[in-house]
Amino acid sequence: MFGLGLTEVLLVFFAIVIFIRPQDFPALVKSVGKLYGKWQRMYYGVVNDLYALAPDDAEAKREAPQQTVQREKE
């Protein structure tokens, strides 16, 4: 996870618990969750767009033998 070990993650968690008031902690977790969900939707949107732009491998494999056969006939 981003090159962080368990010690660093626990240190960050305890720093957040110390510096954030207990009343504000649920709102902080909710906003972090929303940001993570937004980032995840954007990431999968980009991945889906890239897959839509990329040629289908199965279709490319079907076309490749047909192209070689057509070249041999000509």
N, C-alpha and C positions, 0 to 999 in steps of 0.2 A: 504494500500500500504506500506508494510514493517514496519508498526507501525508508519508511519509518518503522522502527521496531516497537515492541510492546512497551518498553520503558518510555519512549517518546510519546506514544499515544496516551499512556496513563498520566504523564506529566502535563500534557496539554489538557486532558480531562480535568485533573485536579486544579490547574490554573483557572480554567473556566468556572469550576465550582466555587473557587475562592473569590474570584473577581466579579462574578455575576451574582446578583441577589437571587435568592431562592424564588422570589415572586416572578422574576423576569425569565427564569430558566425555561419554563414551558413555552413562552412566546419565542425565545431564541431557538429552541429545538424545532418548533413549527416553521419558523422562517427558513432555517437551514434545510428542512425537509422539502419545503416548496422550491427553494433554489436548486436542490438536487434533482427534484422531479422535472423542473424546467430544463436543466442542463441535459438530463437523460432524454427528454423528448426531442430536444434540438439535435443531440448526437444521433439518435436513431433516425431522425428525419434526414440528416445528411447521409447516413449510411444507406438508407432506402433510396435516396436520389442517386447515389453512386451506383448502386446495383441496377437501377433503372437505366442509367446511361451505359453501363458496361454490357458488351454483347453476351448473350447466353452461351455458355460453353457447349451445351448439348446441341444448340443450333449451329454453332461454328463447326462442330465435329461432323454434323450431317452435311454441311455445305462443302467442306474441304474435299471429301472423296468425289463429290459430284463435279466440282471444278476441275479436278485432275482428269476425270473421265471425259469431260467436254473438251479439254485441251487435246487429249489423245485422239478424239474423233476428228478434230479439225486438222 
